[in-house]
């Protein structure tokens, strides 16, 4: 059996790369144990030779384009083994070990094979134990930080963080006890421009090594687990830290299922409030069930996104932002994202816009309702927030309070069907019917005319028509409605009707 004099061989098996020259590093995996030089391919195998077979082994190694693996010389002192090999072949890419005793090579290989099998079983057992610990942690609702901690502890001296597909650090764990970690700038650029599909080890500018374990589904990278430490990891160590990928995906799956269920509940509540199909008592109970007490004051946010921004990702970001300070009550309805905020002075909208900016999402608008203190005003708050988000005066990446909208902000508080719709039908009904029947643009022309301060020149320019055409269309409006929109007595009425029409057209 192997004795203490062959401890170098065990080290070469566990860390099989450049054993004599760089014994602290490990890159090449052990895949086989062979005795015949002709069967040695240099792909990580162990070749056991004695003094008599060294020439044959050297001849075989010379044929390899990039020698790699572990070469064990038996029956030779260390100096003699090294000189016999180094004088004949470049062994810089190999692990070299020796056993000075005269032993039977066949017996030695058998014993060595048992050692390798023992090491493999121990490595597999360690992987399985870590896997079980990660699954148990995820199923018990552990955060990402717990996954990072469990895996990073398998490799001493490494910090760990989860970075999303935009390069933002979502969670981190430090073996030094740091509360937060920052991603090196050169590494952040790599993750943004060309995120790895497989596990990769790269050197960063500060001399450390980054191990990148990609996380994604269907070849779409969602992010990466990054381990930062002083050295490259061995193959067994890589197998350990890669367990984090499965744990993160499992957590994402559980979290997605939980989020989807909550979003569906919030969407049903939003729809019921807008349609008026739920009593105030049930609305109050439903809001309390989601973690919001109406009497303590709340407001509603409405988010409008450019089509280039992934809505599902924005929804998740808003939930994460809201969860930092309150219960996240977020859901989608008819192309907009709504969020209930309590307390009313919460920084959720500001924090959300900042997060969008970090992700390169610039075409984001957030509308905010007036503060409310009862469930009866919930539907009104939804309309106010939607109106503010849809306001034509609003620019991208800005928070718009409904109170700052002037007339549209005041009108948003009116009953759509009981007040606004009858007023619009009375003043614009004939025009809307005429446009639908004759494919004309009288209402659009009238809206542009009022939007530009009733100035014919700028209106004609915006509509790309001649001023005579504009005059003709305004004459038709006066003819169909019996009210001249250019007359001072009808300016206010037409202006209000057009604002109401815009609100109804964009309403939920």
Buried (B, 14 or more C-beta within 10 A) or exposed (E): EBEEEBEBBBBBBBBBBBBBEEBEBBBBBBEBBBBEBEEBBBEBBBBBBBBEBBEBBBEBBEEBEEBBBBBBBBBBEBEBBBEBBEEBBEBEBBBBBBBBEEBEBEEBBEBBBEBBEEBEEEBEEBBEEBBEBBBEBBEEEBEBBBBBBBBBBBBEEBBBBBBBBBBBBEBBBBBEEEEEBEBBEEBBEBBBEEBBEEBBBBEBEEEBBBBBBBBBEEEEBBBBBBBBBEBBBBBBBBBBBBBBBBBBBBBBEEBEEEBEEBBEBBBBBBBBBBEEEBEBEEBBEBBEEBEBEBEEBBBBBBBBBEEEBEBEBBBBBBBBBBEEBBEBBBBBBEEBBBBBBBEBEBEBBEBBBEBBEEBEBEBBBBBBBBBBEBBBBBBBBBBBBBBBBBBEEBEEBEBBBBBEBEEBBEBBBBEBEEEBBEBBBEBBBBBBEBBEEEEBBBBEBBBBBBBBEBEBEBBBBEBEBEEEEBEEBBEBBBEBBEBBBBEEEBBEBBBBBBBBBBBBEBBB
